[in-house]
Amino acid sequence: MRETSRDQQYPERTVYEVTDAGRAATREWLREMLAAPRAEYPEFPAALSFTMMLLPQELQADLTTRAAQVRAQLTELDTAAEAARRTALPRITMLEDEYRRAVLTAELDWLDTVTSDLRSGALTWDHETLAALARDTF
């Protein structure tokens, strides 16, 4: 704690200062997060495991909608990157956006492949076939 003050009109206010121990803990946490991949399980992959509950055309529509949103996010990132280049910001300040762009590009490639397969009929299913498979497997 650095100081505590009180103005008669306001509640007590405490100002904290970063300590060497806090700085060291933050650096350790940051380095661990950067170096070690985690088994994070966001909502989208969880939803994908239940897509067989939908009709192929429903999945195609939903993934097409998602792809449009991913394209819009990529456009925003490209605009921000161009602005950063014009202001001569060092690349280190843009690594987060570079990573996000790489992940979104990979996702968009995958979405485009799956929606193409759904559109062509290369990826399809029906509830009766899935139910029979479940009966025969379990």
ABEGO torsion letter per residue (X at the ends): XABBBBBAABBBBBBBBBBAAAAAAAAAAAAAAAABBBBBBBAAAAAAAAAAABBAAAAAAAAAAAAAAAAAAAAAAAAAAAAAAAAGBBAAAAAAAAAAAAAAAAAAAAAAAAAAAAAAGABBBBAAAAAAAAAAAX
